[in-house]
């Protein structure tokens, strides 16, 4: 099955799996930072890889990215992409710093941890609901042009991927609403496994 062949019921099931994962991430993040946090994933998009930079603001847009490798029964990558403004706002809200430098070791670790908890909760939900054995690598934080980040991941995957599951992600911290993007890229065999499992569910 191809991603383009997902019907609304199957897409809804996939969204629900992600929302449960995000709910778990909210609980974990709130405990970690000691503050109320809300995360919304309003929309699941299935996009061609080449369209991702355009959707996220352009290939030359500089973003803060947290990249994690997923392996086990499926193979791929999960990325959390944040604008510099969003990354600064998250760090500022959590740390209480008025003027935040996201390039300090502490703030880079903070962004890594937010991405790792969010992606880890998402992967745990996939694993639990689809009956797959999945592992996630430690996070790698990068600050680069979006096009360069995407090229790096595609080279790692031997460019063996056509489409991505893309989730617009909204963070609300202490009343401040910020936007990010959660991207999942799986090789075709892995994507088939996920979509067939989702089709079985519904």
Secondary structure, DSSP 8 states (H G I E B T S, - for coil): --GGG--HHHHHHHHHHHHHHHHHHHHHHHHHHTS-EEEE---EEEEEGGGHHHHTT-TT-EEEEEEEEEEESS-EEEEEEEEHHHHHHHHHHHH--SS--TTSHHHHHHHHHHHHHHHHHHHHHHHHHHT--EEE---EEEEEEHHHHHHHHHHHTTT---EEEEEEEEEEETTEEEEEEEEEEE-HHHHHHHHHHHHHH-
